[in-house]
Amino acid sequence: MSVLTLRLDGPLQAWGASARFARRTTESAPTKSGIIGMLAAARGMDRGDDTELARLAALRFAVRIDQPGARVRDYQTARHQITKVSMPVSERYYLADAVFVAAVEGEDELVDLLDAALRAPIHAPFLGRRSCPPARPVRLGVHHETDLPQALRDEPWQAAPWYRKNTTDSPPSH
């Protein structure tokens, strides 16, 4: 078994919570479905590829919160440019300035395949929504012959310098 670790760091993130009508919320940490979607997009998989999606869904998943960020609300209005008809008002919630280390564990071959996909993605990775690009490359690395908890312990604290300086939080224990 191998573990692929990911740094999820960007100005805004939004992770798969309830999306009812014009209100789109976010969880306080990345979701497994969001990470599986990112990995599937990096590989260029079709949504209907049930066999490959099942392989990804079988991966073990964990996340470490290195910098919790703050929940923010974006209130959006729009009008159709041609007809001038107002579109529905939309509320979207995001996490601002959050940093996470996520990890997926699975068979060596699959983890290596996902690692290669993140090195040269077919579709760019996003942090939950297309409007949320990562600030830095997502891929941290592959840990062979280890398990999920150990791989997360082995990754250095990814919090921003300003956060480290101004917080009483301590880095994750090793």
Protein Blocks (a to p, Z undefined) as FASTA:
>chain_A
ZZdddddddfbdcehiadehjbccddfbdcfklmmmmmmmmnopafklmmlmmmmmmpcc
ddddfbgbjadddddddddfklopacddddddddehiacdddddddfklmmmmmmmmmmc
fbdcdehiaklccfbdfblbdcehiafklmmmmpccfbdfklmmmpcbdcddZZ
